[in-house]
Amino acid sequence: MPLSQGPSNSPSNAANEPVSRLNDVVQKSVLKQAVFLHTGWRSAGTWVWSRLRELDAATGFYEPLSNVLAELSLAEVAASRPTLTSGHPPLAAPYFDEYRPFLLDSARGVVGYRKRFSIDRFASAPDAEFPDLQAYLRNLCERTVGQGSVPVFKFCRSSGRLPWLKQAFPETMHVGVLRNPASQFASGWLLSQQWSNPFFVAAPFRVLGLNQSDPLVRQAIDVCGASLPPVGSMPDDAYAMACEQYARTAEGNNAYRAFVALWILCALRMVEGVDLLIDIDRLGQSRDYAAGLRAAFEAQSGLSPDFGSARDLVEETRRSAARMAGIDGRAMRTVHSAALKFLKAQGGVDAALVDVVREKMVLANELTEQWR
């Protein structure tokens, strides 16, 4: 008879209580101590993070590599909430609420954060700045775990460094959030067109431009046929401003090419090293898939997020097709094909995950067909 079915006052059950407690300890020891969500801008990563953040057992850190954290003060935390145009879910607490213990009354900036962390990197080996980044994240993790909570980090600037982070944080559950490139790009493009917010159009230009000396990044840029603003010898901040200006008048096809180049680089890193890949397009269309993700989180981290309220973002992209002006969607088929070939040419990539990316490109072909 299983122990759980024995009477609570039986001698055999009492004798086995140490064994039961040991099993509990072993189970907890194999669970990951933290969750790193590796997402992209406009990928619905904030929504995924919000499902985990609402759990009592979790502490949700939003964008731990964001340049905003360099100047954040305690007084400004309360104002860090979703805007009407963000498309983010309502949040019970401000975005950066969990950083309060890591902010000082007498200074700006989260303790340990450096502004140079905000640009993703794609080199195969960690750079000279990585030890500082590792120390910063480890401090956030250890203090949170020490308080009996599971830290959950939502990144938009980590996918390129995912192999570094996985090696540095083996006790962490690394989760990739993947949305088809057409839907993800459209979300940012429409914000730029309707609300004059060029940030999400500029981001791929900025990240690619500041990494183009890396051979892998250069190859992705060339394969997708993207043109970037010249870097010259300007500092990173100046180049970021140049990219925002460039994005305001960027030709639509080129903006999409740059986006796909960055997208496929991030997808490559995800398929190389995540413990779990979340297919956002599928999540909004299948309750069974949502339930499976919940079970996967529980098995690996002990957290049990409810993803049952996910929206069908693919259908939303279809409905917005008429507003996607300035891009010849039919011409983007060649870009999708070239990016997929680039991914497949890289060695050591799991075939099943390559199939997921292939599905994303097929879906992107369908969605961009209506763009004019």
N, C-alpha and C positions, 0 to 999 in steps of 0.2 A: 504494500500500500504506500503511495507517495506520502512524503512527510506532511504536505499541506492538507492531506485528508485525515491525519491522525487527530485524536482528541487533544485538546490543548493542555490537559493536565496529565497526560500519559507519561510514564517514565521514559519510554523510547523517544518520545518527542522532546522531552527535556534533555536527554542525552545528546540528541542531534542538534540542539540549538546552536552550539559553537560551529558546527558544520554549515548550518544555514547562514549564520552571520558571515562565515568565511566566503561562502558563495556570493553573498551580497557585495563584499569587499572586492572580490575578483571581478564581478560584473562591472562595478564602478571603475575599477582600474583600467579596464579595456575601453571605456568610453572616452571619446575625445574631450579635452578640457576646454576647448574654445572652438568657435566657428568663424572661418574667414569666407565671406561671400565675395567672390571675384566677379564683378559685373561691369557693364559698360554704361555710358551716359544714355538715357532714354531706353534702357533695357527692361524696365519694370523691376529693377533690383531694389529700389526703395520700398516697393510694395512687399516683396519677399522678406526683406529685412524687418518691416513693420510687423509681419506675422510672428516672427521670432521674438522681437522686442517686447511684445505684449505679454509674453509668458513670465510668470513670477520667478522662474528659475534662471532667466536670462538677463543680461545687461547689454543693451544695444548701443554700440559706438558707430555714429554716422560719419562716413568719409574721413577716416583717420589720417589720410594723406592730403586732404584738401588744404590749399594755401590759405584759406580763411582762418585756419587754426593758428597761423603765425601771429595774427593780430587780435584774436578773440579775447574779450574781457568778460569777467563775471557778469557785469551789468548788461552785456549784449546777448547773453545766452537766451533770455526769455523771448527775445524778438526773432529768434531763428526758427521760424515756422513756415509751412507751405504757403506759397502765394496762389492767387486765383489761376494763374497760368501754368503752374508747375506740373499739374496732372498728378501730383502725389496724393496719397490717401490722407485723411485727417489723422493727426497724431495727438496722443494723449499728453505728450510732453514735447518741448522744443527739440529740434534736431540734435543740438549739441548738449543736451541736458546732462548726459552721463560724464561729460568732461569737467563738471564743476569741481570735483576733488583734485583735479590736475591743473587748475587755474589759480593764480596767486592774486591777492588783493592789490599788490604793489606793482604788478607788471602785466603786460599783455602777452598772450601766447600760451598754448598748452605746454606743460613741462616736457622737455625732451624733443619737442617737434622742431624740425628744421624746414624752411620753405623749399629747399632743394628736393625734399621728398615728393613734391607734388607732380613731378614729371616722371612718367613711367619709363622704364628701361627694358630693353629686349635682348641684351647680350647674354651669352650662355653662362658666363661667370659673374659673380657679384662684383660690383664696383667698389671703389674706396669708401663710398658713403654708406654702404650697406650695414656695417657694424653699428653705426649710429641709429639707423632705421630699425634694426633688429632690437637694439636696447630700448628704444622708445616704445615699440609695440610690446615687448616683453614686460615692461613696467606696467602698461595698461592691463595686460593679461594677468600678471601675477597678483596685483593688488585686487583685481576683481575676483579671481579664483580664491584668493585668501579670505574673501568675504562670503564664500559659499555660493557664488553665482557663476554662470557660464557666460564669458564675454562673446558677443556676436558682433563682428566687424563687417560693415558694408563698404567695400572699396569700389571706386571707379578708376583707380590709377595703379592697379596691382597686377593685372593679368600678365604683362610682360615680365614681371619679376616673380611670377608664380613659382617657377622651379627653385628660385633662391629661397622664397618664403617657405615652401614645403620642406626643404632640407633644414632650414633654421627652426621651423616649428613643426616637428613631426607629431607632436601631441595634439595638433589642431586638425579639425575636419575642414578640408578645403573644398568649397562648393563653387562650381561655375554656373553662371546664369547666362543662358544663350537665347537670344531672340533673332528672328530672321533679319538680315540686314536691311531689307526694304522697309519693313515696319519701323525698325529702330531709327533709321535715317529720316523717314518721313516725320516722325515725332519731333525731331529737332529742326528739320527744315520748315515745317509749318509754324513753329514758334518764331523762327527768324522772319518768315514772310508776313505773319499776322501781327506780331508784337515787337518787331525790330530787335529781337534778341539773338545776336549772331554767335553766342557762346558755343552752342552745340555743333554748328557748322564749322567754327574755327578750330575746335578741339583736335580733330584729326590732322589738320594742317600743322598745328603746333607740335603735337606729339611726334608725328613723322619727321617734321623738319629738324627737331632737336635730337633725333635719333638716326638721321639718314646716313651717318658715317658707319653705322653697323651694317655689315654685309647682308644680313637677313632682312633688315628693314629696307635697305636699298633695293633688294630684289623684289620685295612686295610692292614697293612704289612703282618700279619699272613694269612689273607684270600687269598691274592695274592701270598703267598709263596715266598716273596722277601727276599734276604739276603743282609745285609748292612755292610759296614765297621764299626768296633767297634769304639765307641766314646771315651770311657775311660774318662779321666779328661782333655782332651786337649781343648784349646780355640776354639771358632767358626771358626776363620780364619785358624787355623791349621787343623781343621776337613775338611774345604772346600778344602784345598790343598790335604789332604789325599783322598778325594772323587775324585778329578781330576785324581790322580794317579791310583786309583782303576778303574775308568772308562776307562782308556786307555787299560786295559787288561780284562775288565769285560766280563763274559760269556754272549752272546747275549740274551738268554732266561731270565736270571736273570735281565739284564738291562731293558727288556721289562716289567717284573713283577713289578719291582720297579716303572717304569713309570706309569703303570696302577693303582698301589696303590695310587700314588699322584694324578693322573687324576681323580679317582673316589671320592677322598676326596674333590677336588676342585669342581667337578660336584655337589656333595652333597650340598656344601655351595651355589652354584649358584642356584640350583633348590629350595633351601629354601628361598632365599631372593632377587632375582633380579627383577627389574621392567620390564626388557625386556631381552630375551635370543636370541642371534644371532646364528643361525645354519649355520656355515661357509660352510659345505658341500652342503647344500641346496642353499645357497646364490649364489654359482658359477654355479648353474644349472637352476635357475628360475628367469627370469626378473620380474615376478609378485611378487615373494617373496622379491626381492630387492626393488621394489616400495613400498611394504607394510612396510618394515623396515624404509624407508625414511619417510613415513607418520607417523609411530609410534614415530620417533624421533621428528618430527615437532610438534606433538600433546603434547608431554611431555616436550620438552625443547625449542621449537621454532627454533631449528636448522633443516636444510633440506639437509642432505648429499646425494650425488649421489653414489649409490652402483652398478650402471649398468655395470661397467667394471670389475666386479669380475671374476676371473679365475675359471675354473672347477678343483679344487684341488684334487678331488676324482679321476678323470681321470689321473691326473699327477701321483698320487700314483700307480695306476695300471700300468702305463708305466715304473715305476721305480722298479717294483717287482723283476726283474732279478738281480738288484744290491743289494738287501737286503740279503747279505750273513751272515751266522753265527747265524741264528735264525730259529728254527723249528716252522714255523707259524701255522701248524696244531695243535701243542700242546698248542697254546695260546687260543683255544676255552674255555678250562676249566678256564683259568684266567678271560676271559671276563664274563663267567657265574657266577663265584664266586664274582666278583666285582659288578655285577648287583644285585645279591642277598643281598650283603652288603648294597647297596643303598636302596633297597626296605624294608630292615629290620629296617631302621631308621624311626621314627615316624614323622608325620606332613609334609610329602613331597607331593607336588602337583602331582596328578596322571598323568596329561597331560604332565608335564615336565619329569616325570619318563619314559613316553612313548618315549620322545625324546632321553633320554639316552639309552633306549632299542634299538632304531633304530641305534644309534651310535655303539653299541656292535654287532648288526647283520651285519652292514657294515664292522666293524673291522674283523669279522670272514671271510667275503668274501675276504677282501684285504690281510689278512695274510696267507690265504690258499696257496698262491704262494711263500711264503718266505721259503728259505732253508738255 
